[in-house]
Amino acid sequence: MSDTYEAMIREVFSELGSFSKLANGFRLQSPHGQSCAVYFSGNAPGNAVEIGLSPKALAPLLGRSEAELFAWIAGQAARTGRERVVSGQRGSFPGLALGGAKELRAFLEAWQEFAHPQPSTAILERTRVEKAAEDAGFDLTPTQDGCWLVFGSTAFAQRLAVQALGGDTYRVGFSEPGWGTKVAHDCGFEVEEGQGPWPATVASVPGYEALHMLIQRSGRLAHLLAGEAAAEFAGAMATLPSATETERLTVQRVGQDVFRRALIDYWQGRCAVTGLDAVPLLRASHIKPWADCASDAERLDVFNGLLLAPHLDALFDGGWISFDDEGRVLVCDALSAEQRALLGLLSTWRLSEITDAHRAYLAWHRREVLRSGAGTK
């Protein structure tokens, strides 16, 4: 079988240099150095083929940057999810492992598309990514930064970068780590931390549909973090009088409605503690109450709120519970063990996610709202 695999690879990699046999595979040598090493034996269990690729040698051959090659190889490795042997010189190049003929054919097809993209395909690819970004609110003309296509907006400061890795796989970079982490979490991806203009990245997004979802969530969250709720409330207030107490209550109800919609969006329609997704039952609970806020921006800040199931909202609003800086529940000692049981109060409750912006408001809640004698339970 290894002879068949060797023939398949050599046919596709013919431009990568001269062939030399190894005891357990072969290598290709280009004018810029060894371009690849292929192994058919001595591999990790379950791996029929292990391939190492040298971005330094391949970059001038393909007209691509080394960073672009590193990212593409990492994306291909993530698709198979296989570990490979790294020992001595073996494994000094980034690479990937393949389990059999099906995975090898898919990889070689992706390589041909990456190494020799068709102009019409590249144009179509860029067009549909740009359309997804525009629909998400990235209304500035996209720019090219090396291998990244970069999107920005007049409505918010965050920038999003997308790189096509070939084989319908993408890499996405975020200009703000907190924003990128939240987007990745909401869409079910792991985020990688880094430096430079993209301190948070999702290394491999499989398919355009997943990319579209990620871009849409990026835009929605960026609008929320830019104070979309406060701007909406300001527009509504312009048409509402506020001279009498009744009129002031009307204004507050409008603000609460705006705030609730923003929290439903931020928490994706789930209780921040239990995950309950019965949206009509959920309550938009201010951490720092409306009346104690210094400005409408603070009142409508999505970080000044938790979307909670009704019983949690009552406990939190009344100061019977709060949350520490790790999101763990704090319970007032005035509640007996029997009362806690009757309330269904669990010591394992914790916020599903928490940011530094939440922590600032929660510190105020613990100081001003939480009843005395509370501790982590």
KEKE-3310 file (N, C-alpha, C; in steps of 0.2 Angstrom, whole numbers, plus 5000, padded with zeros to 4 digits):
npx = (5004:5010:5018:5008:5003:5015:5016:5005:5007:5020:5016:5008:5016:5027:5033:5040:5053:5069:5069:5073:5076:5071:5073:5061:5052:5052:5061:5059:5069:5072:5078:5079:5081:5077:5061:5050:5046:5042:5034:5031:5032:5035:5027:5015:5002:4989:4992:4994:5002:5014:5018:5030:5032:5041:5039:5049:5056:5046:5039:5045:5044:5030:5025:5020:5018:5028:5021:5008:5009:5012:5000:4991:4995:4994:4980:4976:4981:4973:4961:4962:4965:4975:4989:5007:5023:5037:5053:5070:5077:5065:5050:5053:5049:5033:5018:5007:4997:4990:4976:4973:4969:4958:4959:4971:4969:4960:4968:4978:4970:4966:4979:4982:4973:4976:4990:4989:4978:4963:4959:4946:4939:4946:4941:4928:4927:4932:4923:4911:4915:4916:4903:4897:4903:4899:4885:4885:4888:4901:4905:4915:4927:4935:4952:4968:4980:4994:4991:4979:4962:4955:4942:4932:4922:4911:4903:4909:4924:4932:4941:4940:4948:4951:4957:4959:4962:4962:4954:4941:4942:4945:4954:4952:4955:4955:4954:4953:4956:4946:4934:4936:4937:4924:4916:4921:4918:4904:4901:4906:4920:4938:4949:4964:4977:4988:5000:5003:4993:4982:4977:4969:4964:4955:4960:4956:4942:4930:4923:4911:4899:4900:4910:4902:4893:4901:4906:4894:4891:4902:4900:4887:4890:4900:4893:4885:4894:4899:4889:4876:4864:4862:4862:4851:4841:4843:4838:4825:4821:4821:4809:4800:4792:4797:4792:4783:4781:4774:4777:4791:4792:4788:4798:4808:4803:4804:4818:4821:4816:4824:4836:4834:4833:4846:4853:4848:4853:4867:4869:4864:4851:4850:4849:4862:4867:4861:4858:4846:4834:4822:4816:4805:4803:4815:4824:4830:4842:4849:4865:4871:4859:4846:4842:4854:4864:4875:4874:4865:4872:4879:4868:4863:4873:4879:4887:4883:4873:4864:4857:4844:4836:4820:4819:4833:4835:4826:4833:4846:4843:4838:4848:4852:4860:4876:4890:4907:4923:4927:4915:4908:4895:4889:4882:4870:4872:4861:4851:4845:4850:4839:4830:4837:4837:4823:4822:4829:4842:4858:4875:4884:4881:4886:4892:4891:4901:4912:4918:4931:4924:4912:4916:4919:4906:4900:4908:4903:4890:4892:4897:4887:4874:4873:4868:4874:4886:4889:4896:4906:4898)
npy = (4994:5006:5009:5013:5024:5032:5035:5042:5054:5058:5062:5073:5081:5084:5096:5100:5097:5087:5069:5058:5043:5036:5025:5023:5030:5045:5059:5076:5088:5105:5119:5128:5122:5107:5102:5094:5079:5062:5049:5032:5021:5017:5026:5035:5026:5020:5029:5030:5038:5050:5067:5080:5097:5110:5127:5137:5133:5130:5142:5152:5143:5142:5155:5161:5167:5163:5163:5161:5148:5141:5143:5136:5123:5120:5121:5110:5099:5100:5096:5082:5079:5070:5064:5065:5057:5064:5065:5068:5074:5071:5077:5090:5099:5108:5098:5085:5070:5056:5045:5035:5030:5038:5050:5054:5057:5068:5077:5079:5084:5096:5102:5104:5114:5124:5127:5130:5140:5143:5157:5162:5154:5160:5173:5171:5166:5176:5185:5180:5179:5193:5197:5191:5197:5210:5209:5207:5219:5225:5237:5245:5247:5232:5227:5221:5212:5205:5188:5190:5195:5209:5216:5230:5242:5257:5258:5252:5248:5236:5225:5212:5198:5187:5172:5162:5145:5135:5121:5123:5128:5139:5153:5164:5180:5191:5208:5211:5203:5199:5200:5191:5179:5178:5177:5165:5156:5157:5151:5139:5136:5134:5146:5154:5162:5176:5187:5204:5211:5202:5196:5186:5171:5160:5145:5135:5135:5125:5125:5135:5138:5137:5148:5159:5159:5162:5175:5182:5182:5189:5202:5205:5204:5214:5226:5226:5227:5240:5248:5248:5246:5257:5267:5264:5266:5280:5285:5282:5289:5302:5304:5303:5310:5316:5322:5319:5308:5296:5297:5296:5283:5276:5279:5272:5259:5257:5257:5246:5236:5237:5234:5221:5214:5216:5208:5196:5193:5194:5183:5173:5169:5161:5156:5163:5155:5143:5138:5137:5139:5144:5157:5167:5165:5170:5183:5199:5204:5217:5220:5231:5241:5250:5263:5266:5268:5279:5284:5283:5275:5266:5260:5253:5245:5230:5222:5225:5217:5201:5187:5178:5164:5164:5162:5163:5176:5183:5180:5185:5199:5202:5202:5190:5181:5181:5183:5178:5183:5173:5168:5160:5155:5165:5164:5171:5169:5170:5162:5147:5129:5121:5131:5134:5122:5121:5131:5126:5129:5128:5124:5122:5131:5143:5156:5155:5161:5174:5191:5204:5216:5212:5208:5220:5226:5216:5217:5229:5225:5215:5222:5232:5226:5213:5203:5204:5193:5183:5169:5158:5144)
npz = (5000:5003:4992:4983:4990:4989:4976:4973:4981:4975:4962:4964:4971:4963:4958:4969:4971:4970:4971:4984:4992:5007:5021:5027:5019:5009:5004:4997:4988:4986:4977:4987:4999:5009:5005:5009:5019:5019:5027:5029:5038:5055:5061:5071:5080:5069:5059:5042:5034:5037:5035:5034:5031:5024:5027:5024:5013:5004:5002:4993:4981:4979:4980:4991:5008:5022:5034:5030:5024:5036:5043:5034:5034:5048:5048:5040:5047:5059:5053:5051:5064:5070:5079:5076:5074:5082:5083:5085:5070:5063:5062:5064:5054:5052:5051:5046:5049:5041:5039:5030:5013:5009:5017:5013:4999:5000:5007:4997:4986:4992:4993:4980:4977:4985:4981:4968:4965:4956:4947:4946:4956:4967:4966:4968:4981:4989:4986:4992:5006:5008:5007:5017:5028:5026:5028:5041:5047:5045:5037:5031:5017:5013:5017:5011:5020:5020:5020:5025:5024:5028:5039:5043:5053:5053:5064:5075:5084:5083:5073:5060:5054:5040:5033:5019:5019:5010:5003:5008:5021:5034:5042:5056:5063:5077:5082:5096:5111:5121:5114:5103:5110:5116:5105:5099:5109:5109:5097:5097:5095:5099:5105:5100:5108:5104:5098:5090:5077:5078:5091:5096:5089:5078:5073:5064:5054:5048:5033:5024:5029:5043:5044:5040:5051:5062:5058:5057:5071:5076:5071:5078:5091:5092:5089:5100:5111:5108:5113:5108:5113:5122:5113:5105:5115:5118:5106:5107:5119:5114:5109:5120:5133:5150:5161:5172:5186:5181:5167:5168:5173:5161:5152:5159:5158:5144:5143:5150:5142:5130:5136:5140:5128:5123:5132:5130:5117:5120:5129:5122:5123:5134:5152:5162:5172:5174:5161:5156:5142:5140:5134:5136:5150:5156:5165:5164:5173:5182:5187:5194:5200:5190:5196:5203:5194:5185:5173:5157:5148:5157:5163:5152:5148:5142:5150:5163:5167:5170:5162:5169:5176:5183:5198:5201:5198:5207:5219:5217:5214:5226:5235:5241:5235:5226:5215:5214:5209:5200:5196:5204:5215:5228:5244:5255:5273:5280:5275:5279:5279:5276:5270:5259:5252:5249:5241:5230:5229:5223:5228:5218:5208:5195:5185:5168:5160:5162:5162:5163:5164:5168:5181:5188:5190:5197:5209:5214:5217:5227:5237:5239:5238:5241:5255:5272:5279:5269:5260:5250:5244)
capx = (5000:5014:5020:5002:5003:5021:5015:5000:5010:5025:5013:5005:5022:5032:5036:5043:5060:5071:5067:5078:5073:5072:5072:5054:5048:5056:5061:5060:5074:5071:5084:5078:5081:5072:5054:5046:5048:5036:5035:5026:5032:5038:5022:5011:4997:4984:4994:4997:5006:5015:5021:5032:5032:5045:5037:5054:5058:5040:5037:5047:5041:5023:5024:5016:5022:5029:5016:5002:5010:5011:4993:4988:4997:4990:4973:4975:4982:4967:4956:4963:4966:4980:4996:5012:5029:5041:5059:5076:5075:5059:5045:5056:5045:5026:5016:5001:4996:4984:4975:4973:4969:4953:4962:4977:4966:4957:4974:4981:4966:4967:4985:4982:4969:4980:4996:4987:4971:4960:4957:4938:4938:4948:4937:4921:4929:4933:4916:4906:4917:4915:4896:4895:4905:4895:4879:4886:4889:4907:4904:4921:4930:4940:4959:4972:4986:4997:4987:4973:4957:4953:4936:4931:4915:4910:4899:4913:4931:4935:4942:4940:4953:4949:4962:4957:4967:4961:4950:4935:4944:4947:4957:4949:4958:4951:4958:4952:4955:4940:4929:4937:4936:4917:4913:4923:4914:4897:4901:4909:4927:4943:4952:4971:4980:4994:5002:5002:4986:4976:4979:4965:4962:4952:4965:4953:4935:4928:4917:4909:4893:4903:4913:4897:4890:4906:4906:4888:4891:4907:4896:4882:4894:4904:4888:4883:4900:4900:4884:4870:4857:4862:4860:4844:4837:4843:4834:4818:4820:4820:4801:4796:4792:4799:4791:4780:4783:4772:4781:4798:4792:4787:4805:4812:4801:4807:4825:4822:4815:4830:4842:4832:4834:4853:4855:4846:4857:4873:4869:4861:4844:4851:4851:4869:4869:4858:4858:4839:4833:4815:4817:4800:4804:4821:4824:4836:4844:4854:4870:4870:4852:4845:4842:4860:4868:4877:4872:4862:4877:4880:4861:4861:4879:4877:4891:4880:4867:4864:4851:4843:4830:4816:4821:4839:4834:4824:4838:4851:4840:4836:4855:4852:4866:4880:4895:4913:4927:4927:4909:4905:4889:4890:4875:4869:4871:4854:4847:4846:4851:4832:4828:4841:4834:4817:4823:4832:4848:4864:4882:4888:4879:4892:4891:4894:4906:4913:4924:4933:4919:4907:4919:4918:4899:4899:4911:4898:4884:4894:4898:4881:4867:4873:4867:4880:4887:4889:4902:4906:4895)
capy = (5000:5012:5011:5017:5031:5036:5037:5048:5060:5061:5065:5080:5085:5084:5102:5102:5096:5081:5064:5054:5037:5035:5018:5022:5035:5048:5067:5080:5093:5110:5124:5132:5117:5101:5105:5089:5073:5058:5043:5026:5017:5020:5031:5034:5021:5022:5034:5027:5042:5056:5072:5086:5102:5116:5133:5141:5130:5130:5149:5154:5139:5143:5162:5162:5169:5157:5163:5158:5141:5138:5143:5132:5116:5119:5120:5103:5095:5101:5093:5075:5078:5065:5065:5061:5055:5069:5063:5071:5078:5069:5082:5097:5104:5107:5093:5081:5063:5054:5038:5030:5033:5043:5056:5056:5060:5074:5082:5081:5089:5103:5105:5107:5120:5129:5128:5132:5142:5146:5164:5162:5152:5164:5179:5169:5165:5183:5189:5178:5181:5200:5198:5189:5202:5216:5208:5207:5226:5227:5241:5248:5243:5227:5228:5215:5212:5199:5183:5191:5199:5213:5220:5235:5245:5263:5257:5249:5249:5230:5223:5205:5196:5180:5169:5156:5140:5130:5115:5126:5129:5146:5155:5170:5183:5196:5213:5212:5196:5197:5199:5185:5174:5177:5175:5158:5152:5156:5147:5132:5135:5136:5152:5154:5169:5178:5194:5207:5214:5198:5193:5180:5168:5153:5142:5131:5135:5120:5126:5142:5139:5139:5154:5164:5160:5166:5182:5185:5183:5194:5208:5206:5206:5221:5231:5226:5230:5247:5252:5248:5247:5264:5271:5263:5269:5287:5287:5281:5294:5308:5305:5302:5315:5313:5327:5317:5301:5291:5297:5293:5275:5274:5279:5266:5252:5257:5256:5239:5232:5238:5230:5214:5212:5216:5203:5189:5193:5192:5177:5168:5166:5156:5158:5164:5151:5136:5137:5137:5142:5146:5164:5171:5165:5173:5189:5203:5206:5222:5219:5238:5243:5256:5269:5268:5270:5286:5286:5278:5270:5261:5257:5249:5241:5222:5219:5227:5212:5194:5184:5173:5161:5169:5161:5166:5184:5185:5179:5190:5206:5203:5201:5183:5178:5185:5179:5180:5185:5167:5167:5155:5158:5167:5163:5174:5164:5170:5157:5140:5123:5119:5136:5133:5116:5122:5136:5123:5133:5123:5126:5122:5137:5147:5159:5151:5165:5180:5195:5209:5221:5209:5208:5227:5227:5211:5219:5233:5221:5211:5227:5236:5223:5206:5204:5202:5186:5178:5166:5153:5138)
capz = (5000:5004:4985:4980:4993:4987:4969:4973:4983:4971:4957:4966:4974:4958:4957:4975:4971:4968:4975:4987:4995:5014:5023:5029:5016:5005:5004:4991:4990:4981:4977:4993:5004:5009:5005:5013:5021:5020:5031:5028:5043:5061:5062:5077:5078:5065:5054:5036:5031:5040:5031:5036:5025:5026:5025:5022:5007:5000:5001:4986:4976:4979:4980:4997:5014:5027:5039:5026:5024:5043:5045:5030:5037:5054:5047:5037:5053:5063:5050:5053:5071:5071:5081:5072:5078:5082:5086:5081:5064:5061:5065:5064:5050:5054:5046:5048:5049:5037:5041:5024:5006:5009:5020:5008:4993:5002:5008:4990:4983:4996:4992:4973:4977:4989:4978:4961:4965:4950:4948:4946:4962:4972:4966:4971:4988:4992:4986:4997:5012:5009:5008:5024:5033:5025:5031:5049:5049:5043:5031:5028:5012:5016:5015:5011:5025:5018:5018:5028:5022:5035:5039:5049:5053:5055:5070:5081:5083:5082:5066:5059:5048:5037:5029:5016:5020:5005:5005:5011:5028:5035:5049:5058:5068:5080:5085:5103:5113:5124:5109:5100:5115:5117:5098:5098:5114:5107:5090:5098:5093:5103:5103:5102:5110:5101:5098:5084:5076:5079:5098:5097:5082:5078:5068:5058:5053:5043:5029:5023:5034:5050:5044:5040:5058:5066:5056:5060:5078:5077:5070:5083:5098:5091:5090:5108:5115:5106:5116:5103:5117:5124:5107:5104:5121:5117:5101:5110:5123:5111:5108:5126:5139:5156:5167:5178:5188:5176:5161:5170:5173:5155:5150:5162:5155:5137:5144:5152:5136:5126:5140:5140:5121:5122:5136:5127:5112:5123:5132:5117:5125:5140:5158:5163:5177:5173:5154:5154:5136:5139:5134:5140:5157:5158:5167:5163:5180:5182:5193:5197:5198:5186:5199:5205:5188:5184:5166:5153:5146:5162:5163:5146:5147:5143:5156:5169:5167:5169:5160:5174:5177:5188:5205:5202:5197:5213:5224:5215:5215:5234:5238:5244:5232:5222:5212:5215:5202:5196:5194:5208:5218:5235:5247:5262:5278:5283:5272:5282:5274:5274:5265:5252:5249:5247:5235:5225:5228:5223:5229:5211:5203:5193:5179:5162:5157:5165:5159:5168:5164:5173:5188:5191:5192:5203:5215:5217:5219:5233:5242:5240:5237:5244:5262:5276:5281:5263:5258:5244:5247)
cpx = (5004:5017:5014:5002:5009:5019:5010:5003:5015:5022:5010:5011:5028:5036:5040:5050:5062:5070:5073:5074:5075:5070:5064:5050:5053:5056:5061:5065:5073:5078:5084:5079:5076:5065:5049:5049:5042:5038:5029:5026:5036:5033:5019:5005:4991:4985:4997:5002:5007:5020:5023:5034:5036:5042:5043:5056:5052:5038:5039:5045:5034:5021:5019:5021:5023:5024:5009:5003:5009:5004:4989:4989:4994:4983:4972:4976:4976:4961:4956:4963:4970:4986:5001:5018:5034:5048:5065:5074:5068:5054:5048:5052:5037:5023:5009:5002:4990:4983:4974:4971:4964:4955:4967:4974:4963:4962:4977:4977:4966:4973:4985:4978:4973:4986:4994:4980:4969:4958:4950:4936:4940:4944:4930:4922:4929:4926:4911:4908:4915:4908:4894:4897:4901:4888:4879:4888:4896:4907:4909:4924:4935:4947:4963:4979:4989:4992:4980:4968:4954:4947:4935:4924:4916:4906:4903:4920:4935:4936:4943:4945:4951:4954:4959:4963:4967:4957:4943:4936:4947:4951:4954:4953:4954:4956:4958:4951:4949:4934:4929:4935:4928:4914:4915:4919:4907:4896:4904:4916:4932:4947:4960:4974:4987:4996:5001:4995:4980:4978:4974:4963:4959:4956:4961:4945:4933:4922:4914:4903:4895:4906:4908:4894:4895:4907:4900:4888:4896:4903:4891:4885:4897:4899:4886:4888:4901:4894:4878:4864:4857:4860:4853:4839:4837:4839:4826:4816:4818:4812:4797:4797:4794:4798:4788:4782:4780:4776:4788:4798:4791:4794:4809:4810:4804:4815:4826:4821:4821:4836:4840:4834:4842:4856:4854:4851:4864:4874:4866:4855:4844:4852:4859:4872:4867:4858:4850:4837:4826:4815:4811:4800:4810:4820:4830:4837:4850:4859:4870:4864:4852:4845:4849:4865:4869:4875:4868:4866:4878:4874:4860:4868:4877:4881:4888:4873:4868:4857:4849:4836:4826:4818:4828:4839:4831:4829:4844:4849:4839:4843:4856:4858:4869:4885:4902:4917:4928:4921:4905:4900:4892:4883:4875:4868:4865:4849:4849:4847:4844:4829:4831:4839:4828:4817:4826:4839:4854:4871:4886:4886:4886:4890:4895:4900:4907:4919:4926:4928:4913:4909:4918:4911:4898:4902:4907:4893:4886:4894:4891:4874:4867:4872:4873:4880:4887:4896:4901:4903:4895)
cpy = (5006:5014:5015:5024:5035:5039:5043:5054:5063:5064:5072:5084:5086:5090:5104:5100:5089:5075:5060:5049:5037:5028:5017:5027:5038:5056:5070:5086:5098:5114:5128:5128:5111:5104:5100:5083:5068:5051:5038:5021:5020:5026:5030:5029:5024:5027:5030:5031:5048:5061:5078:5091:5108:5122:5137:5139:5131:5137:5152:5150:5141:5151:5164:5164:5163:5157:5160:5151:5138:5137:5137:5124:5115:5117:5112:5098:5095:5097:5085:5074:5072:5067:5062:5061:5061:5067:5065:5075:5077:5073:5089:5102:5103:5102:5090:5074:5061:5046:5033:5034:5039:5050:5059:5060:5067:5079:5084:5085:5096:5106:5108:5113:5126:5131:5131:5135:5145:5153:5165:5160:5157:5170:5177:5169:5171:5186:5187:5179:5189:5201:5196:5194:5209:5215:5208:5214:5229:5231:5245:5243:5238:5229:5221:5216:5206:5194:5184:5196:5203:5217:5224:5238:5253:5263:5255:5249:5242:5229:5215:5203:5189:5178:5163:5151:5135:5124:5117:5126:5136:5147:5162:5173:5189:5201:5214:5205:5194:5196:5193:5179:5172:5174:5167:5154:5151:5152:5140:5131:5137:5142:5151:5161:5170:5185:5197:5210:5209:5193:5187:5177:5161:5150:5139:5131:5130:5122:5133:5143:5141:5146:5160:5165:5164:5173:5186:5187:5188:5201:5210:5208:5213:5226:5232:5229:5238:5251:5253:5249:5254:5269:5271:5267:5277:5289:5287:5287:5301:5309:5304:5308:5312:5318:5324:5310:5296:5291:5294:5286:5272:5274:5273:5259:5251:5254:5248:5234:5232:5233:5223:5211:5211:5210:5196:5188:5190:5185:5171:5165:5161:5159:5158:5158:5143:5134:5136:5141:5144:5154:5168:5171:5169:5180:5193:5207:5211:5220:5226:5241:5250:5262:5271:5269:5277:5289:5281:5273:5265:5257:5252:5245:5234:5219:5220:5222:5205:5192:5178:5170:5165:5168:5164:5174:5186:5185:5184:5197:5207:5203:5195:5179:5183:5181:5182:5181:5179:5165:5162:5159:5159:5167:5167:5169:5165:5165:5150:5135:5121:5124:5135:5127:5117:5127:5132:5126:5128:5127:5126:5127:5141:5150:5155:5154:5171:5184:5200:5214:5218:5210:5215:5228:5222:5214:5224:5230:5217:5216:5231:5232:5216:5207:5201:5195:5181:5175:5161:5147:5133)
cpz = (5000:4997:4982:4983:4990:4980:4969:4975:4978:4965:4958:4968:4969:4957:4964:4976:4969:4973:4978:4992:5003:5016:5024:5025:5010:5007:4998:4993:4984:4982:4984:4999:5004:5010:5009:5014:5022:5023:5030:5034:5049:5063:5069:5075:5074:5059:5048:5033:5036:5036:5035:5030:5028:5023:5022:5015:5002:4998:4994:4980:4974:4978:4986:5003:5018:5032:5036:5026:5031:5045:5041:5033:5043:5053:5044:5043:5058:5060:5051:5060:5074:5074:5077:5076:5077:5086:5082:5076:5061:5065:5066:5060:5053:5049:5049:5047:5045:5039:5036:5018:5005:5011:5016:5002:4995:5003:5001:4986:4986:4994:4985:4973:4980:4984:4971:4961:4958:4951:4949:4953:4968:4972:4970:4978:4991:4992:4991:5004:5013:5010:5015:5029:5032:5028:5039:5051:5048:5036:5028:5022:5014:5013:5015:5016:5024:5016:5021:5024:5028:5034:5045:5048:5055:5062:5076:5079:5081:5074:5066:5053:5046:5032:5026:5016:5014:5008:5009:5019:5028:5042:5050:5064:5071:5083:5092:5106:5117:5119:5105:5104:5115:5110:5097:5103:5111:5101:5091:5096:5099:5100:5105:5103:5106:5102:5091:5083:5077:5085:5099:5090:5083:5072:5062:5059:5047:5039:5029:5028:5041:5050:5044:5047:5062:5064:5058:5067:5080:5077:5076:5089:5098:5092:5097:5112:5113:5109:5112:5107:5120:5119:5105:5109:5120:5111:5103:5114:5120:5109:5114:5131:5145:5162:5173:5180:5183:5170:5162:5170:5166:5151:5152:5159:5148:5138:5146:5146:5131:5130:5140:5133:5120:5126:5133:5121:5115:5125:5128:5119:5130:5146:5159:5168:5175:5166:5151:5148:5135:5140:5137:5147:5160:5160:5166:5169:5180:5188:5197:5195:5194:5190:5202:5200:5187:5178:5162:5150:5151:5163:5158:5144:5148:5148:5163:5170:5167:5167:5164:5174:5183:5195:5206:5202:5204:5219:5223:5216:5222:5238:5242:5241:5228:5219:5213:5208:5198:5194:5198:5213:5226:5238:5254:5267:5281:5281:5275:5277:5271:5269:5258:5248:5246:5241:5229:5223:5228:5224:5223:5206:5202:5187:5173:5159:5161:5162:5165:5169:5169:5180:5191:5193:5198:5209:5218:5220:5226:5239:5244:5241:5242:5252:5266:5278:5275:5262:5252:5247:5242)
residu = (MET:SER:ASP:THR:TYR:GLU:ALA:MET:ILE:ARG:GLU:VAL:PHE:SER:GLU:LEU:GLY:SER:PHE:SER:LYS:LEU:ALA:ASN:GLY:PHE:ARG:LEU:GLN:SER:PRO:HIS:GLY:GLN:SER:CYS:ALA:VAL:TYR:PHE:SER:GLY:ASN:ALA:PRO:GLY:ASN:ALA:VAL:GLU:ILE:GLY:LEU:SER:PRO:LYS:ALA:LEU:ALA:PRO:LEU:LEU:GLY:ARG:SER:GLU:ALA:GLU:LEU:PHE:ALA:TRP:ILE:ALA:GLY:GLN:ALA:ALA:ARG:THR:GLY:ARG:GLU:ARG:VAL:VAL:SER:GLY:GLN:ARG:GLY:SER:PHE:PRO:GLY:LEU:ALA:LEU:GLY:GLY:ALA:LYS:GLU:LEU:ARG:ALA:PHE:LEU:GLU:ALA:TRP:GLN:GLU:PHE:ALA:HIS:PRO:GLN:PRO:SER:THR:ALA:ILE:LEU:GLU:ARG:THR:ARG:VAL:GLU:LYS:ALA:ALA:GLU:ASP:ALA:GLY:PHE:ASP:LEU:THR:PRO:THR:GLN:ASP:GLY:CYS:TRP:LEU:VAL:PHE:GLY:SER:THR:ALA:PHE:ALA:GLN:ARG:LEU:ALA:VAL:GLN:ALA:LEU:GLY:GLY:ASP:THR:TYR:ARG:VAL:GLY:PHE:SER:GLU:PRO:GLY:TRP:GLY:THR:LYS:VAL:ALA:HIS:ASP:CYS:GLY:PHE:GLU:VAL:GLU:GLU:GLY:GLN:GLY:PRO:TRP:PRO:ALA:THR:VAL:ALA:SER:VAL:PRO:GLY:TYR:GLU:ALA:LEU:HIS:MET:LEU:ILE:GLN:ARG:SER:GLY:ARG:LEU:ALA:HIS:LEU:LEU:ALA:GLY:GLU:ALA:ALA:ALA:GLU:PHE:ALA:GLY:ALA:MET:ALA:THR:LEU:PRO:SER:ALA:THR:GLU:THR:GLU:ARG:LEU:THR:VAL:GLN:ARG:VAL:GLY:GLN:ASP:VAL:PHE:ARG:ARG:ALA:LEU:ILE:ASP:TYR:TRP:GLN:GLY:ARG:CYS:ALA:VAL:THR:GLY:LEU:ASP:ALA:VAL:PRO:LEU:LEU:ARG:ALA:SER:HIS:ILE:LYS:PRO:TRP:ALA:ASP:CYS:ALA:SER:ASP:ALA:GLU:ARG:LEU:ASP:VAL:PHE:ASN:GLY:LEU:LEU:LEU:ALA:PRO:HIS:LEU:ASP:ALA:LEU:PHE:ASP:GLY:GLY:TRP:ILE:SER:PHE:ASP:ASP:GLU:GLY:ARG:VAL:LEU:VAL:CYS:ASP:ALA:LEU:SER:ALA:GLU:GLN:ARG:ALA:LEU:LEU:GLY:LEU:LEU:SER:THR:TRP:ARG:LEU:SER:GLU:ILE:THR:ASP:ALA:HIS:ARG:ALA:TYR:LEU:ALA:TRP:HIS:ARG:ARG:GLU:VAL:LEU:ARG:SER:GLY:ALA:GLY:THR:LYS)
# end
